[in-house]
Amino acid sequence: MMSSSNRDREEAPLTFTIPSSSSNSSPITVSDQLDSYLTDPRSASGSFQNEGLLGGGGGGGDPAAEAEFGFTRPDFRQSPLAGTVELYERHVFLCYKNPRVWPPRIEAAEFDRLPRLLYAAVMARKNHMKKETRLTICEGHDGTETSNGDVLIFPDMIRYRRLTHFDVETFVEEVLVKDGEWLPGTPEALKGSYVFVCSHGSRDRRCGVCGPVLVSRFREEIELHGLQGKVFVSPCSHIGGDKYAGNVIIFNRSCAYGEVTGHWYGYVTPDDVPSLLQQHIVKGEIIDSLWRGQMGLSEDEQIKSQEQRFLLNGLGSFEEGNAIYRSQDNSVGCCQTNGVSCCQENGVSSSSPNHVLVEKRKNADVIETEAKLSADNKSGETVISRIKSGKGASRKFHSMTTWLESWEREDTYAALAVVCAAVSVGIAYNCYKQLT
């Protein structure tokens, strides 16, 4: 059972830090979106870990692939978004390796025992669960905040550490079926906001191209605005609706009522990331031009919920509101050509405040935050989002880490046991030869 100190501890208000003027001379930079950071994973800012940003089947920096599968693809922003999330009430994330080693169907992969067995157990007991449950894989790396085998559960906002394939059936029965606790582990309360970006490139090329770029941009903005430890971002496996890539899910507490909500966004571009952080996470406002739906609502309820927001904001109809996001199509291409947002050079995001429809009433903290953000925008600071140098070294380094991460801990122990057995046999044979 979680201690009362975890439940009673108040979270610090979520506010943006205005970058100092010195940031102009040393802008935040990251490697090319097709490379991972060459740093210790535990030093990641506002992220679960730095390694494994990329899913297999990404664009590889190929302009043709980006044009076909990226943010400028022909079918981008051509379909309505609202009401495209199937009804479910609980989301379980298993932290397991990284997108570069995920097979297309990781839940059925022969050599990935933990996700395969967990998926099988969930499906076997699905009809006995009180809540409609969805299982997704997110990035995991030993020695970081979320190690392989950690399980995150929303809207419960709890984490269980180090689930193994031996414990899967007990875990599913006690936690997901009986809504109790898994006795071998102690649930930890999660604080802050959690962002998951579909980056499952081996499943769909669009997610493999768009996802890693969005993860990089989220991490930039988290560090730029001082949100480390308050907002966490991770790539995740297939969540459905690949044609809406980039797909993003945000779990956080509602500003007004304190309830945990899970909102889905589609057709997200790197230039939409600051708005998602500023408007959705900090202010509790839904960006309807990108909104796909919400955990806990049926498809019809999602559409009705959006229509109500449109009416409250004086738009009059669902069609009139969706015309707003249609008008943004022409501003997408210019933001992908040189790595710097043409929209944000003037301090305006592609999803500007007048495109945002308010879900909750603002409080004093939000008003103060808006004033800070307004001052930040007027400063006209721009951030260089990616650099091309160091690509070769990055790829060589991560080819080794990818190979190592493809081994499960149990596989490593088994290999060591075989080696030790072979050495023991050799020593015994030498002793026998000497005696005879």
Secondary structure, 3 states (H helix, E strand, C coil): CCCHHHHHCCCCCCCCCCCCHHHHCCCCCCECCCCCCCCCHHHCCCECCCCCCCCCCCCCCCHHHHHHHCCCCCCCCCCCCCCCCCCCCEEEEEECCCHHHCCCCHHHCCCCHHHHHHHHHHHHCHHHCCCCEEEEEECCCCCCCCCCCCEEEECCCEEECCCCCCCHHHHHHHHHHCCCCCCCCCCEECCCEEEEEECCCCCCHHHHHHHHHHHHHHHHHHHHCCCCCCEEEEEECCCCCHHHCCCEEEEEECCCCCCEEEEEECCCCHHHHHHHHHHHHHCCCECCCCEEEECCCCHHHHHHHHHHHHHHCCCCCHHHHHHHHHCCHHHCHHHHCCCCCCCHHHCCCCCCHHHCECCCCCCHHHHHHHHHHHHHHHCCCCCCCCECCCHHHHHHHHHHHHHHHCCCHHHHHHHHHHHHHHHHHHHHHHHHHHHC
